[in-house]
């Protein structure tokens, strides 16, 4: 099933790999480098899935991005990825109903988590 996905990742290599892999799986993928850009996109477009890194440049982090998506489109798939895992981040993600994944992540695991 084709989904409209927003990938929010500041690491260019990781973002490129995520976007390329998801597009190859026939998804419509948008990308953002910062939380501020992601929040703006979410305010203007509808996404079925938001995949966000936890730590992002600027004042808006990945949890904030997922909260914003949940506000604009409750019940949509949320995925939080991080290289800096913590029980607190995992708890916040779970409170939002998000899938929590620690880096390095398998692209196949990401694709499985995207399925709605």
C-alpha positions as CSV (number, residue, x, y, z in Angstrom):
1,X,0.0,0.0,0.0
2,X,1.4,3.4,-1.0
3,X,1.6,5.9,1.8
4,X,2.6,9.6,2.0
5,X,5.5,9.7,4.3
6,X,7.5,12.5,5.9
7,X,11.1,11.6,6.8
8,X,12.7,14.1,9.3
9,X,16.5,13.4,9.6
10,X,19.4,15.8,9.9
11,X,22.0,13.3,8.8
12,X,22.1,13.5,5.0
13,X,23.3,10.0,4.4
14,X,20.7,8.4,6.7
15,X,18.0,10.6,5.2
16,X,19.0,9.8,1.6
17,X,19.0,6.1,2.4
18,X,15.6,6.2,4.2
19,X,14.0,8.2,1.4
20,X,15.5,6.1,-1.4
21,X,14.4,2.8,0.2
22,X,10.9,4.1,0.9
23,X,10.5,5.5,-2.6
24,X,11.6,2.1,-4.1
25,X,8.8,0.6,-2.1
26,X,6.4,2.9,-4.0
27,X,5.7,5.4,-1.2
28,X,5.3,9.1,-1.8
29,X,8.1,10.6,0.4
30,X,8.8,14.1,1.5
31,X,11.9,15.0,3.6
32,X,12.9,17.6,6.1
33,X,16.2,18.4,7.8
34,X,14.9,20.3,10.8
35,X,11.9,20.1,13.2
36,X,10.8,23.5,12.2
37,X,10.6,22.5,8.5
38,X,8.8,19.3,9.4
39,X,6.2,21.2,11.5
40,X,5.6,23.6,8.6
41,X,5.1,20.7,6.1
42,X,2.7,18.9,8.5
43,X,0.7,22.1,8.8
44,X,0.4,22.3,5.0
45,X,0.2,18.7,3.8
46,X,-1.4,15.4,5.0
47,X,0.9,12.5,5.8
48,X,0.0,8.9,6.6
49,X,3.3,8.3,8.4
50,X,5.9,10.6,10.0
51,X,9.4,9.1,10.6
52,X,11.5,11.5,12.8
53,X,14.9,11.4,14.3
54,X,14.9,12.5,18.0
55,X,17.7,14.9,17.9
56,X,17.3,17.6,15.3
57,X,19.0,21.0,14.8
58,X,17.0,24.0,16.0
59,X,14.5,24.2,18.8
60,X,12.0,21.5,17.6
61,X,13.0,17.9,18.3
62,X,11.6,14.7,17.0
63,X,9.1,14.3,19.9
64,X,7.8,17.8,19.1
65,X,7.4,16.8,15.4
66,X,5.4,13.7,16.3
67,X,3.2,15.7,18.8
68,X,2.5,18.2,16.0
69,X,1.5,15.4,13.6
70,X,-0.7,13.8,16.2
71,X,-2.4,17.2,16.8
72,X,-3.1,17.7,13.0
73,X,-3.8,14.1,12.1
74,X,-4.5,11.9,15.1
75,X,-4.2,8.2,14.7
76,X,-1.6,8.3,11.9
77,X,1.6,6.2,12.1
78,X,4.4,7.8,14.0
79,X,8.0,6.5,14.2
80,X,10.7,7.9,16.4
81,X,14.3,6.9,15.5
82,X,17.4,7.8,17.6
83,X,21.0,7.0,18.1
84,X,20.7,8.3,21.7
85,X,18.2,5.9,23.2
86,X,16.8,6.5,26.6
87,X,13.9,5.2,28.7
88,X,12.5,8.7,28.8
89,X,12.5,9.0,25.0
90,X,11.0,5.6,24.6
91,X,8.3,6.4,27.2
92,X,7.4,9.7,25.4
93,X,7.2,7.9,22.1
94,X,5.0,5.2,23.5
95,X,2.7,7.9,25.1
96,X,2.2,9.3,21.6
97,X,1.6,5.8,20.2
98,X,4.8,6.0,18.2
99,X,7.0,3.1,17.2
100,X,10.4,3.6,18.9
101,X,13.5,2.4,17.0
102,X,17.2,2.8,18.0
103,X,19.9,3.3,15.4
104,X,21.4,1.6,13.5
105,X,18.1,0.4,12.1
106,X,17.5,-2.0,9.3
107,X,15.8,-0.5,6.3
108,X,13.6,-3.6,6.2
109,X,12.5,-3.0,9.8
110,X,11.7,0.6,8.9
111,X,9.6,-0.5,5.9
112,X,7.8,-3.0,8.1
113,X,7.1,-0.2,10.7
114,X,5.7,2.1,8.0
115,X,3.0,-0.4,6.9
116,X,-0.4,0.8,8.1
